[in-house]
Amino acid sequence: MTAFVVALGNTTVCRYKSDIALMQQLGLKHLRLSISWSRLLPGGRKGSAVNGEAVKFYGSVLDTLTAAGESDVGTHATCAG
């Protein structure tokens, strides 16, 4: 197994650093990271204000992955309906 899937829910916001450390211990090399557009653009429309805290969070996750020698496989979460 070379991949680790994390759903960015309530606990991951607080635990992503320990999750990435666990990935290293298990010898996993890739993280499937789902990016929530509704978190980045809470207004939901082109031209809406970008959530700076969400940008910082995702940047920190990616920086932590890079520092750990891991790679991400980015996806984006969508909601139809």
C-alpha positions as CSV (number, residue, x, y, z in Angstrom):
1,M,0.0,0.0,0.0
2,T,1.4,3.3,-1.0
3,A,-1.5,5.8,-0.5
4,F,-3.3,7.3,2.4
5,V,-6.7,8.9,2.0
6,V,-7.8,11.7,4.3
7,A,-11.2,13.3,4.2
8,L,-10.6,16.8,5.4
9,G,-13.2,16.8,8.1
10,N,-13.2,18.3,11.6
11,T,-10.5,16.1,13.0
12,T,-8.1,16.5,10.1
13,V,-8.0,20.3,10.6
14,C,-6.4,19.6,14.0
15,R,-4.5,16.4,13.3
16,Y,-3.0,16.6,9.8
17,K,0.5,16.9,11.1
18,S,0.2,13.7,13.1
19,D,-1.6,12.0,10.2
20,I,1.3,12.8,7.9
21,A,3.8,11.6,10.5
22,L,1.8,8.3,10.7
23,M,2.0,8.1,6.9
24,Q,5.8,8.2,7.2
25,Q,5.8,5.5,9.9
26,L,3.7,3.2,7.7
27,G,5.9,3.8,4.6
28,L,3.1,5.5,2.6
29,K,4.2,8.0,0.0
30,H,1.1,9.7,-1.3
31,L,-1.9,11.6,0.2
32,R,-5.2,12.0,-1.6
33,L,-6.2,15.5,-0.6
34,S,-9.7,16.7,-1.3
35,I,-9.9,20.5,-1.6
36,S,-13.3,22.0,-0.7
37,W,-14.3,24.8,-3.0
38,S,-17.0,25.9,-0.6
39,R,-14.3,26.3,2.1
40,L,-12.1,28.3,-0.3
41,L,-14.9,30.4,-1.8
42,P,-17.7,30.5,0.8
43,G,-19.7,33.0,-1.4
44,G,-19.8,30.3,-4.1
45,R,-19.4,32.6,-7.1
46,K,-16.7,34.0,-9.3
47,G,-15.5,37.2,-7.7
48,S,-16.5,36.1,-4.2
49,A,-14.0,36.8,-1.4
50,V,-11.5,34.0,-0.9
51,N,-11.3,32.5,2.6
52,G,-7.7,33.4,3.6
53,E,-7.7,30.9,6.5
54,A,-8.6,28.1,4.1
55,V,-5.7,29.1,1.8
56,K,-3.3,29.1,4.8
57,F,-4.6,25.7,5.9
58,Y,-4.2,24.0,2.6
59,G,-0.8,25.6,2.1
60,S,0.3,24.3,5.5
61,V,-0.9,20.8,4.7
62,L,1.1,20.9,1.4
63,D,4.2,22.3,3.1
64,T,4.0,19.6,5.8
65,L,3.7,16.9,3.1
66,T,6.7,18.3,1.1
67,A,8.8,18.6,4.3
68,A,8.0,14.9,5.1
69,G,9.0,13.8,1.6
70,E,5.4,12.9,0.7
71,S,3.4,13.8,-2.3
72,D,-0.2,14.8,-2.7
73,V,-2.8,13.8,-5.2
74,G,-5.1,16.7,-5.2
75,T,-8.8,16.4,-6.0
76,H,-11.6,18.9,-5.4
77,A,-14.9,18.2,-3.7
78,T,-18.0,19.2,-5.6
79,C,-21.6,19.3,-4.7
80,A,-24.2,18.7,-7.4
81,G,-27.7,19.7,-6.5
